Amino acid sequence: TVKGGREGRDIGAYEVARAVEALGAGEILLNCIDRDGTGAGFDTELIAMVSEAVSIPVIASSGAGEPKHFTDVFQKTGAAAALAAGIFH
């Protein structure tokens, strides 16, 4: 999506991840706008899909609301790291 998720595109996260890796990206910071600020947990399905699609590190972002969400994201996906921001405020 573009414009803060208000406009969709015909290309998905999988295709974008593969493309940026091919263009030389060293890592991907994967933000799920649907989970941003919710505290409902990371989108582990999306993170797993992108992590499996590329060989570069994927950093999970958006959704953490409690410590268990970090356990979940590392056990259920190939994420190399996960962001903690909203969980602190």
Steps between C-alpha positions, in 0.01 A plus 500: 500500500593864473383822661494351848310190392217693338585390144568144394733379226516187286828393658517331839751483783654178368577654161629823651728311738648293218547811285678709764729209582585469129572874492753459782314569824691371801195454723126560503314691769154347465222719634144368503281810493197295608674411829674832559408634843250223576698304758339186353828330410712481188353378170689171519349367176629799301838497674548127440407537131748783442774335707469183291503699174838667556844418633562841660397577860138601560421728793143467627319823582155594627267330741698417814289555808648257750821298544338178370465662158880495467514131588231434241669692219833324551348152540255527209705691241850540369524860623854607586379774735181665624426858591366609835364854503132530589531236770688757710232769498 
